[in-house]
Every structure is written in structure tokens, then in C-alpha cells.
Amino acid sequence: MRVRPTIKKSEEQASAETRKRVIDAAEKLFAHRGIEGVSIRDITRAAGVNLTAINYHFGTKNALAAEVFKHCIDPLNERRLVLLDEVEKNAGNKPPKLESVLEAMIRPAVERGFDHQQDTETFLRLTGRCLSEPNAEIEQMVRAHFEKLIRRFDAAFLAALPGLDPEELFWRIKFMFGSLHYSLLTCGKQKNLPVKLRKTLDAEGLIQRLVTFTAAGLRVSVSR
């Protein structure tokens, strides 16, 4: 009677480890080759599991891809929302400061991109896939993970920039994400940077540069 819980726990632990192994293997393959360029057989071979494990834990390759993107996106977005909560709390009844809202959005991604204890290259490639994935089913799944974040930050940006048209905000946020992602890709290839820049490159410096640059772009008036 006392042995059964131990066996059950061992089975659950083995199942969780298998699931993680599949996600980790798929993450690297999807990042470097794209979803369409990776087969289920590629994933099972890289993870050291059989097809049954994929079917049991995920069902389809698209469902696995959605889980991989969730694994990449959700920790960033949760951190962003925590920082935005702090910004709005500090603002009280006043509109939040634009630079503070931008930092809440930018900081988690930059700090993750500079975290050398984790696989930075895979992370950067995957975030790029998130922005450009052509598979409509997966794109819809990925978008669902951003909906709450977008609603919260759109409201904060519009509060910080009274009078800015929501349509114009849409495009300026797209430009911000473009700047953020390309900057991280550039930092991920430090060997291609001038030696002087490599010596002075750090997360905090990039965060402040991006905040200053995107704040100016968000504030600029539009002449139609």
C-alpha cells in the first residue's frame, strides 16, 4: 500500500521529464529550421522518444509548436505585466510615464537576450518565428498569448500619450517590436560588432537606448 504512491510519483515524474525533453528538442529544431522544416520523426529522434510520446503529450505537431511558443513567450509576458502593474501603481491617479511603460515592455526581453546561462540563440530565433510564423493555426495560437498583454499595454500607452490615435499606436508598437528584435539579434552576433562596441555592450545600455529611441518615435506628431 505504501509503495503505490511512490510508483505513481515516479511515473508522473518520468512523464513530465519526457514532455520537457520533447519541448526542448522541438524548441531548438523549430528555432533553426522553422515549423514546416521539421518533421515529427526529427523531433522524436532529437528527444530520444517514440511517436507515442508526442501523440500522448501534444496530439499534433502544431499543438506541440504552440506549446513551444508558449514556453518561450509566457514567462516574458508575465514579467512584463508585473512591471506594468508596478508602473501603474507608482503613477497613482496620474497617467503613467511613457518611458516607464516602454521599459516594462522592453526590459524582460533584453535581459533574457543577455542571459548567457540560457540558450540565447534559440530564444532569439524563436521570438523571430513568433513574429513571422506563416502557419495560420499556430499564428492564431501565438496571438492568443499576446491578447491580454496587448490590451493592458495599449491602454497604458494611450494614457501616457493622450490624443494619440489607436490606429497610429498600432503601427508605432510594430516599429518598437521591430527595433527590439533586430537589436537583440545584433547583440546575439557580437563577433560582427566593432571591438569597441563589444566592450561596452550590456543589457542596461541597450534598454536605455531602446527606451529613448522608441519614446521619441511614439511621441512624434503625424501629418496626414
Secondary structure, 3 states (H helix, E strand, C coil): CCHHHHHHHHHHHHHHHHHHHHHHHHHHHHHHHCCCCCCHHHHHHHHCCCHHHHHHHCCCHHHHHHHHHHHHHHHHHHHHHHHHHHHHHHHCCCCCCHHHHHHHHHHHHHHHHCCCCCCHHHHHHHHHHHHHCCCHHHHHHHHHHHHHHHHHHHHHHHHHCCCCCHHHHHHHHHHHHHHHHHHHHHHHCHHHCCHHHHHHCCHHHHHHHHHHHHHHHHHCCCCC
